[in-house]
Amino acid sequence: MNDTPAGRQLDVHLHLLDRQVVDREGRLVCKVDDLELERGADGALYVAAILVGPRAWGPRIGGRLGVWFSSIAERMARREMKRIDFALVQDIGSSITVSSTRADLDAEPLETWVDEHVIARLPGSGHESE
């Protein structure tokens, strides 16, 4: 018997990273900022989880900017990095569909806070007429 998890081979850069994640009702949840990989019994790497938010994204971009993003996110979130178990993924296409709802996933409240308290205050960020 083969211990290899059922699935298909993916190019993580092409098929997963930076894709939008939508819930079973078609609502935007988040975007894929990084991935958690596990090594299977056969020695191959498998995607275990989708990592979400600045704490996941910071190390991926690297440098001082990446450290800054990660540090700010860690101070504000004060909890572990948000992750979505890859077993919840139903479909991988132009977006990644998961079998749960956005509310159940609680993907990244920090992004919502930044949108409301930082981005919304920038001139030109809204849809006001000029």
C-alpha positions in Angstrom: 0.0 0.0 0.0 1.2 3.5 -0.8 1.4 6.1 2.0 1.3 9.0 -0.5 -1.6 11.4 0.0 -4.0 11.5 -2.8 -3.6 14.6 -4.9 -1.9 16.2 -7.9 1.4 17.9 -8.5 1.3 21.7 -8.4 3.7 24.4 -9.1 3.2 26.4 -5.8 4.3 29.7 -7.4 2.0 29.3 -10.4 -1.1 27.6 -8.8 -1.2 28.7 -5.1 0.9 31.7 -4.0 -0.8 35.1 -4.2 -4.1 33.5 -5.3 -7.4 34.6 -3.7 -9.1 32.2 -1.4 -12.9 32.2 -1.5 -15.3 30.4 0.8 -18.0 27.9 -0.3 -20.4 30.8 -0.8 -18.0 32.5 -3.2 -17.0 35.3 -0.8 -13.5 36.5 -0.6 -11.6 35.2 2.5 -8.0 36.2 2.0 -5.1 35.6 -0.3 -2.4 32.9 -0.1 0.6 34.6 1.5 2.7 31.5 2.1 2.4 27.8 2.5 3.2 25.3 5.2 4.9 22.2 3.7 5.3 18.7 5.2 7.5 15.9 4.0 5.6 12.7 3.3 6.7 9.1 4.0 7.9 9.0 0.4 10.2 12.0 0.9 8.1 14.3 -1.3 6.8 17.7 0.0 3.1 18.2 0.4 1.1 21.4 1.1 -0.3 21.1 4.7 -1.8 24.6 5.1 -2.3 28.0 3.6 -0.6 30.7 5.7 -2.4 34.1 5.8 -1.5 37.6 6.6 1.6 39.8 7.1 3.2 37.4 9.6 3.3 34.9 6.7 4.0 37.4 4.0 6.9 39.2 5.7 9.5 36.4 5.7 8.6 35.6 2.1 9.5 39.1 0.9 12.6 39.3 3.1 14.8 42.2 3.9 14.0 45.0 6.3 10.5 45.6 4.9 9.6 41.9 5.5 10.9 42.1 9.0 8.9 45.3 9.6 5.7 43.7 8.3 6.2 40.6 10.4 7.0 42.6 13.6 4.1 44.9 13.3 1.7 42.0 12.6 3.0 40.0 15.5 2.6 42.9 17.9 -0.9 43.6 16.8 -2.1 40.0 16.5 -0.6 38.7 19.7 -1.4 35.1 18.6 -0.2 32.4 16.3 0.0 32.8 12.6 -3.3 32.2 10.7 -3.5 29.1 8.7 -6.1 27.3 6.7 -5.7 23.5 6.6 -5.2 22.4 3.0 -7.7 19.6 3.6 -10.4 22.3 3.3 -9.4 23.1 -0.3 -12.1 22.0 -2.7 -10.9 23.5 -6.0 -7.8 25.2 -7.3 -8.5 27.4 -10.3 -8.2 31.1 -10.9 -9.0 31.3 -7.1 -8.8 28.6 -4.4 -12.2 27.5 -3.1 -12.4 26.1 0.5 -15.3 24.1 2.0 -15.7 26.4 5.0 -17.3 29.9 5.4 -15.3 33.1 5.8 -16.6 33.6 9.3 -15.5 30.1 10.4 -12.0 30.6 9.0 -11.4 34.0 10.8 -8.5 34.3 8.3 -7.0 37.7 9.2 -8.6 40.4 11.2 -5.4 42.4 11.0 -6.0 43.0 7.3 -9.4 44.3 8.0 -8.0 46.7 10.7 -5.3 48.0 8.3 -7.9 48.5 5.6 -10.3 50.4 8.0 -7.7 52.5 10.0 -4.8 53.0 7.6 -5.7 52.5 3.9 -9.2 54.1 4.1 -7.5 57.3 5.5 -5.2 57.7 2.5 -6.2 60.4 0.0 -7.6 58.7 -3.1 -8.2 55.4 -1.5 -11.9 55.7 -1.6 -14.4 56.2 -4.4 -15.2 59.8 -3.7 -15.5 62.1 -6.7 -12.8 64.6 -7.0 
